[in-house]
């Protein structure tokens, strides 16, 4: 990892193929959440800048062969992958500095895992069957042959969050570009460099035509709303809170554009009474990874009444063993919350938990030994009412709620008692029993006995208010395609 003091990120936006300052030279500060110190500045785009980016993306889609030349897209995406690899250590340092991510996590999903998965999209761009034949049909005495074509949607507006910024920027760009779309990417103001530095790689190390990718960073959270309302944008993809996702969907309705949302979660881990509790709960402290700032984290722990006290004690020991603090220290699992606002929001939820009668087992405040940085102690609640605020709302912090259950049916009912349905887990000594329970839980992904589902080819998304559509895999690629049927006279 590069020394944070020697960071040299690209701070300009990428618009119409050029790295540019914002209108009137406007900038905003990028703050390190671990130290509360200003890292540097970033171009602060205006509505005029966003309008120019959307116009460039529209023109590029209409006037270049980007959407139809799959071989060229494959070449450019390969160049992008190679260019990003050359900047790997810079991106690692950027993510640690601006997102407060533990450096340990950058060797997995925060940086390396998805960067090394980029060839998947390059290969898919060139190998996907964009056209196929259907059987002939006869209608009212007329025969016809039919062709099904899959074509790029058009201009994609991509709005990304701050918790896994580099990964999620690539998670939008990879499939959208591979499918032949042009993109306007709006990163969050908390982590702008994880996007703008990608812009530098695109501008300097690829043959991607001007306007195909535009990256527009701004301190104005509302700037992304232009992507939802502008009729020149054909699809908007958003990852973030469910509340904001509702707003994106509402704004997009005026132009009836496609909406693709990956939203919040309140995932449950059910530990059945026949499970090896030592094994099932050994890694429970990992819910505090990156300050608990992950949508798919299993933040509800369901324990059987028959072994409840045993489970609580094991979980308490695991939470008190969580290492947290300086994210540049590779021994630390948990870093800071992204901002003072987010830290205070987490602390408010902790107070709500106490007020609702949950038992605070450990943690619950700001760590006294870390006076600087937006830290919250690993916090564990037991005896949590499944209908209470901390059991129902996404906290996005290092907070776990333990809920007791009577039997398998009760556990399933509690797990499904949520507006969300993103992920979850089941632990059991009987794999068939675990699978039977997992099949009844209404979520997009599930782990049995700790088995992990994450990979670039895994379709990821949720039921209910956890989102619309799937990210990654073939299903994620096809979210960025339209379907056209062409009928023609049959060949004799």
C-alpha positions in Angstrom: 0.0 0.0 0.0 1.2 3.5 -0.8 1.9 5.9 2.0 -1.2 7.9 2.7 0.9 11.0 2.9 2.1 10.4 -0.7 -1.3 10.0 -2.3 -1.5 11.5 -5.7 -5.1 10.9 -6.8 -6.9 12.4 -9.8 -9.2 15.1 -8.5 -10.8 16.2 -11.7 -13.9 14.9 -13.3 -14.0 13.0 -16.6 -16.4 14.6 -19.0 -16.6 13.9 -22.7 -13.1 12.2 -22.7 -11.3 15.0 -20.8 -10.2 15.4 -17.2 -11.7 18.7 -16.3 -12.2 21.0 -13.3 -15.7 21.9 -12.2 -17.5 25.0 -13.4 -15.9 28.1 -11.9 -13.2 25.9 -10.4 -15.4 24.8 -7.5 -13.9 22.2 -5.2 -14.8 20.4 -2.0 -12.7 18.7 0.8 -12.2 15.0 1.1 -11.9 14.0 4.8 -10.2 11.0 6.3 -12.8 9.4 8.7 -10.1 7.8 10.8 -8.3 11.0 11.7 -10.9 13.7 10.8 -8.2 15.4 8.8 -8.6 16.8 5.3 -6.9 14.6 2.7 -7.3 17.0 -0.1 -9.8 18.4 -2.6 -11.9 17.2 -5.5 -13.7 18.9 -8.3 -17.2 20.0 -7.2 -19.4 19.5 -10.2 -22.4 21.7 -10.8 -25.7 21.0 -12.6 -24.1 22.5 -15.7 -21.3 19.9 -15.5 -23.8 17.1 -15.1 -25.8 18.3 -18.0 -22.7 18.3 -20.2 -21.8 14.8 -19.1 -25.3 13.5 -19.9 -25.1 15.2 -23.3 -21.7 13.6 -24.0 -23.0 10.2 -23.1 -26.0 10.6 -25.3 -24.0 11.7 -28.2 -21.5 9.0 -27.8 -24.2 6.3 -27.7 -25.9 7.7 -30.9 -22.8 8.6 -33.0 -20.2 6.0 -32.3 -20.2 2.2 -32.8 -19.6 1.5 -29.1 -23.0 -0.2 -28.7 -22.5 -2.5 -31.7 -18.8 -3.2 -31.8 -18.4 -6.0 -29.2 -14.8 -6.8 -30.2 -13.8 -3.2 -29.6 -15.5 -3.1 -26.2 -13.7 -6.3 -25.2 -10.4 -4.7 -26.2 -11.1 -1.5 -24.3 -12.3 -3.3 -21.2 -9.1 -5.3 -21.2 -7.1 -2.1 -21.5 -9.1 -0.7 -18.5 -8.3 -3.8 -16.5 -4.6 -3.6 -17.3 -4.5 0.2 -16.5 -6.3 -0.3 -13.2 -3.8 -3.1 -12.2 -1.0 -0.6 -12.8 -2.7 1.7 -10.2 -3.6 -1.1 -7.8 -1.6 0.2 -4.8 -2.9 3.7 -5.4 -6.5 2.5 -5.3 -5.8 0.5 -2.2 -4.4 3.6 -0.4 -7.3 5.7 -1.7 -9.9 3.3 -0.3 -8.2 3.1 3.1 -7.8 6.9 3.3 -11.2 8.2 2.2 -13.5 5.3 3.2 -11.7 4.4 6.4 -11.7 0.7 5.3 -9.3 -1.6 7.1 -6.4 -2.3 4.8 -7.0 -6.0 5.3 -10.3 -5.7 3.5 -8.6 -4.2 0.4 -7.0 -7.5 -0.3 -10.5 -8.9 -0.7 -13.7 -7.2 -1.8 -12.7 -3.6 -1.3 -10.1 -3.7 -4.0 -8.4 -6.9 -5.3 -11.3 -9.3 -5.6 -13.3 -7.2 -8.0 -10.4 -5.6 -9.8 -9.1 -9.1 -10.6 -12.7 -10.0 -11.8 -12.7 -7.3 -14.5 -11.6 -9.8 -17.3 -15.0 -11.5 -16.7 -16.8 -8.5 -18.2 -14.3 -8.1 -21.0 -14.8 -11.7 -22.0 -18.5 -11.5 -21.7 -18.6 -8.4 -23.9 -17.1 -10.5 -26.8 -18.7 -13.9 -26.2 -22.3 -13.1 -25.3 -24.9 -14.2 -27.9 -26.6 -10.9 -28.7 -28.8 -12.5 -31.4 -30.5 -15.9 -31.5 -33.3 -17.5 -33.6 -36.7 -18.7 -32.4 -38.8 -21.4 -34.1 -41.0 -20.3 -37.0 -44.5 -19.3 -36.2 -47.8 -19.2 -38.1 -50.3 -16.4 -37.3 -53.6 -15.9 -39.2 -52.3 -18.0 -42.1 -48.9 -16.2 -42.4 -45.7 -17.9 -41.5 -42.7 -16.0 -40.1 -39.2 -16.6 -38.8 -38.2 -14.7 -35.7 -34.9 -13.3 -34.3 -34.4 -12.2 -30.8 -31.8 -9.4 -30.4 -30.3 -8.1 -27.1 -29.2 -4.5 -27.5 -27.7 -2.0 -25.1 -30.3 0.1 -23.2 -28.5 3.4 -24.0 -27.3 5.9 -21.5 -26.8 4.5 -17.9 -26.9 6.8 -14.9 -24.9 5.1 -12.1 -25.1 6.3 -8.5 -22.8 4.6 -6.1 -22.3 4.7 -2.3 -19.3 5.2 0.0 -19.0 1.9 1.9 -17.3 -0.1 -0.9 -16.6 2.7 -3.4 -14.0 1.2 -5.7 -15.7 -2.2 -5.9 -19.1 -0.7 -6.5 -17.9 1.8 -9.1 -16.4 -1.1 -11.1 -19.5 -3.2 -10.4 -21.6 -0.7 -12.3 -19.0 0.2 -15.0 -18.0 -3.3 -15.9 -21.3 -4.8 -17.0 -22.8 -1.6 -18.3 -19.9 -0.9 -20.6 -19.6 -4.6 -21.6 -23.2 -4.6 -22.7 -22.6 -1.5 -25.0 -24.0 1.3 -22.9 -22.5 4.7 -22.2 -22.3 5.8 -18.6 -22.5 8.8 -16.3 -21.2 7.8 -12.9 -22.0 9.9 -9.9 -19.9 8.9 -6.8 -20.7 10.0 -3.3 -19.0 13.1 -1.9 -17.5 11.0 1.0 -15.4 8.9 -1.4 -14.9 10.8 -4.6 -11.3 9.7 -5.5 -12.2 6.1 -5.8 -14.1 7.2 -8.9 -12.2 10.2 -10.3 -9.0 8.1 -10.3 -10.7 5.5 -12.5 -11.4 8.5 -14.8 -7.7 9.1 -15.1 -7.1 5.5 -16.1 -9.8 5.6 -18.7 -8.6 8.9 -20.2 -4.9 8.0 -20.2 -4.7 4.2 -20.7 -7.6 3.1 -22.8 -9.2 3.7 -26.2 -12.6 4.2 -24.8 -14.2 6.9 -27.0 -14.9 10.4 -25.5 -18.3 10.5 -23.8 -18.6 6.7 -23.3 -17.7 7.1 -19.6 -18.3 10.3 -17.7 -17.4 10.6 -14.0 -19.0 13.5 -12.1 -18.1 14.0 -8.5 -19.8 16.7 -6.4 -20.6 17.7 -2.9 -24.2 18.0 -3.9 -26.1 14.8 -3.1 -29.0 16.1 -5.2 -26.9 16.2 -8.4 -27.5 12.5 -8.9 -31.2 13.2 -9.2 -30.6 14.7 -12.6 -29.8 11.1 -13.8 -33.2 9.9 -12.6 -35.2 12.7 -14.2 -33.3 13.5 -17.4 -35.0 11.9 -20.5 -31.7 11.4 -22.2 -30.8 8.8 -19.5 -32.4 5.4 -20.3 -31.5 3.4 -17.1 -30.6 4.5 -13.6 -28.7 2.1 -11.4 -28.4 2.9 -7.7 -26.7 1.3 -4.7 -27.5 2.7 -1.3 -30.2 3.1 1.3 -33.8 2.0 0.7 -35.0 5.5 1.5 -32.9 7.0 -1.3 -33.8 4.1 -3.6 -37.5 5.0 -3.2 -36.7 8.5 -4.3 -34.7 7.3 -7.3 -37.6 5.2 -8.4 -40.1 8.0 -7.9 -38.0 10.5 -9.9 -37.4 7.9 -12.7 -41.2 7.3 -13.1 -41.8 10.5 -15.0 -39.7 9.2 -17.9 -40.6 5.5 -17.3 -36.9 4.6 -17.5 -35.5 1.3 -16.3 -34.5 1.3 -12.6 -32.0 -1.1 -11.1 -31.6 -0.8 -7.3 -29.4 -2.6 -4.8 -30.6 -1.3 -1.4 -30.6 -2.0 2.3 -30.8 -5.2 4.4 -31.4 -6.5 7.9 -30.2 -10.0 7.3 -30.7 -12.8 9.9 -28.3 -15.6 10.9 -30.3 -18.5 12.3 -28.4 -20.9 14.5 -30.4 -24.0 15.0 -30.3 -26.0 18.2 -28.2 -28.9 16.6 -25.5 -26.5 15.4 -21.9 -26.5 16.6 -22.2 -23.2 18.5 -18.4 -22.8 18.8 -18.0 -23.0 15.0 -21.2 -21.1 14.1 -20.3 -18.1 16.3 -16.6 -18.1 16.0 -16.6 -15.5 13.3 -19.7 -13.6 14.5 -17.5 -10.5 15.3 -16.9 -10.1 11.5 -20.2 -8.2 11.4 -18.2 -5.3 12.7 -15.9 -5.4 9.6 -15.5 -1.9 8.1 -17.6 -0.5 11.0 -20.6 -2.8 10.1 -21.1 -0.7 6.9 -22.3 -3.4 4.6 -25.8 -4.0 3.3 -25.5 -7.8 3.3 -24.1 -8.1 6.9 -26.1 -10.5 9.1 -27.1 -8.0 11.8 -29.8 -10.1 13.5 -28.6 -13.3 15.3 -31.4 -15.8 16.0 -30.6 -18.2 18.8 -32.8 -21.1 20.1 -34.3 -20.7 23.6 -32.8 -24.1 24.5 -29.2 -22.8 24.1 -29.8 -19.1 24.3 -27.5 -18.2 27.2 -24.7 -20.3 25.8 -25.0 -18.5 22.5 -25.1 -15.0 24.1 -21.9 -15.7 26.1 -20.0 -17.0 23.0 -21.1 -14.0 21.0 -20.1 -11.6 23.8 -16.6 -13.1 23.8 -16.3 -12.8 20.0 -17.4 -9.1 20.1 -15.0 -8.3 22.9 -12.2 -9.8 20.8 -12.9 -7.6 17.7 -9.8 -5.5 16.8 -10.6 -2.0 15.9 -8.9 1.3 15.2 -6.4 2.7 12.7 -7.4 1.2 9.3 -3.8 1.3 8.1 -3.0 -1.4 10.7 -3.4 -4.8 9.1 -4.4 -6.3 12.5 -7.6 -4.2 12.7 -10.9 -5.7 11.5 -13.0 -2.6 12.2 -12.3 1.0 11.2 -14.3 4.2 11.7 -17.8 5.1 10.5 -17.6 7.2 7.3 -18.5 10.5 9.0 -19.5 12.2 12.2 -23.1 12.1 11.0 -23.1 8.4 10.4 -21.3 7.8 13.8 -24.0 9.8 15.6 -26.7 8.0 13.7 -25.4 4.7 15.0 -25.1 6.0 18.5 -28.8 7.2 18.3 -29.8 3.7 17.3 -28.0 2.3 20.3 -29.9 4.6 22.6 -33.2 3.5 20.9 -32.2 -0.1 21.6 -31.8 0.7 25.3 -35.0 2.6 25.4 -36.9 -0.3 23.9 -35.7 -2.7 26.6 -33.0 -4.6 24.8 -30.1 -5.7 27.1 -26.8 -4.1 26.2 -24.3 -6.9 26.6 -21.1 -5.1 25.5 -20.0 -1.8 23.8 -22.5 0.9 23.2 -20.5 4.1 22.9 -17.5 5.9 21.5 -14.2 4.3 22.5 -12.3 6.4 25.0 -8.9 5.4 23.6 -9.7 6.7 20.1 -10.5 10.5 20.6 -10.0 11.2 16.9 -11.9 9.5 14.2 -15.6 8.5 13.8 -15.4 5.3 15.8 -18.1 3.3 17.6 -17.5 0.4 19.9 -18.5 -3.1 18.8 -21.9 -3.3 20.3 -24.0 -6.3 21.2 -27.7 -6.4 22.3 -29.5 -9.4 23.6 -33.2 -10.1 24.4 -34.2 -8.0 21.4 -37.9 -7.7 20.5 -38.1 -8.8 16.8 -40.5 -5.9 16.2 -38.3 -3.2 17.8 -36.5 -0.5 16.0 -33.0 -2.0 16.2 -34.4 -5.3 14.9 -36.3 -3.7 12.0 -34.2 -0.8 10.7 -30.8 -0.9 9.0 -28.3 0.7 11.4 -25.2 0.4 9.2 -22.9 0.2 12.2 -21.1 -2.4 14.4 -24.3 -3.4 16.1 -25.7 -6.9 16.5 -29.2 -7.8 17.8 -29.7 -11.2 19.4 -33.3 -12.6 19.2 -34.5 -15.8 20.8 -36.7 -18.3 18.9 -38.7 -21.4 19.8 -38.4 -23.7 16.8 -37.7 -23.8 13.1 -41.0 -22.3 12.1 -40.6 -19.5 14.6 -37.0 -18.8 13.4 -38.2 -18.5 9.8 -41.1 -16.2 10.7 -38.7 -13.9 12.6 -36.2 -13.9 9.7 -39.0 -13.0 7.3 -40.4 -10.3 9.5 -38.7 -7.5 7.7 -39.2 -5.1 4.8 -35.8 -6.3 3.6 -34.7 -9.5 2.0 -31.0 -9.2 1.0 -29.0 -12.0 2.6 -28.9 -14.4 5.6 -27.4 -17.5 7.0 -28.4 -20.8 8.6 -26.2 -22.9 10.9 -27.0 -26.5 11.7 -25.4 -29.9 12.3 -27.8 -31.3 9.7 -27.2 -29.9 6.2 -30.6 -31.1 5.0 -32.4 -29.4 7.8 -30.4 -26.2 7.2 -31.3 -26.3 3.5 -35.0 -26.8 4.3 -34.9 -23.7 6.5 -32.9 -21.7 3.9 -35.4 -22.4 1.2 -38.1 -20.8 3.3 -36.3 -17.5 3.9 -37.2 -14.7 1.5 -33.8 -13.3 0.6 -31.6 -13.0 -2.4 -28.5 -14.8 -1.0 -28.0 -17.3 1.9 -25.0 -19.0 3.5 -25.3 -22.4 5.1 -22.7 -23.2 7.8 -20.6 -20.2 6.7 -20.3 -21.2 3.0 -19.8 -18.0 0.9 -21.7 -17.1 -2.2 -19.8 -14.0 -3.3 -18.2 -13.9 -6.7 -18.4 -11.8 -9.9 -20.6 -14.5 -11.5 -23.0 -14.6 -8.6 -26.3 -12.7 -9.2 -26.6 -10.4 -6.1 -29.7 -8.6 -5.0 -32.7 -8.7 -2.8 -36.4 -9.4 -2.3 -38.9 -6.8 -1.2 -37.4 -3.4 -0.3 -33.8 -4.7 -0.7 -33.9 -3.8 -4.3 -34.9 -4.4 -7.9 -32.9 -6.5 -10.2 -29.6 -8.4 -9.8 -26.0 -7.2 -9.9 -23.1 -9.4 -11.2 -23.2 -12.6 -13.2 -25.1 -13.1 -16.4 -28.3 -11.8 -14.9 -26.4 -8.6 -13.9 -25.1 -8.2 -17.4 -28.5 -8.6 -18.9 -30.0 -5.9 -16.7 -28.2 -3.5 -19.1 -29.7 -4.9 -22.2 -33.1 -4.5 -24.0 -34.9 -7.2 -25.9 -36.0 -6.8 -29.5 -37.9 -9.4 -31.6 -37.7 -9.2 -35.4 -40.1 -11.2 -37.6 -39.2 -11.9 -41.2 -40.5 -14.2 -44.0 -39.2 -17.7 -43.5 -36.4 -18.9 -45.7 -37.6 -21.7 -48.1 
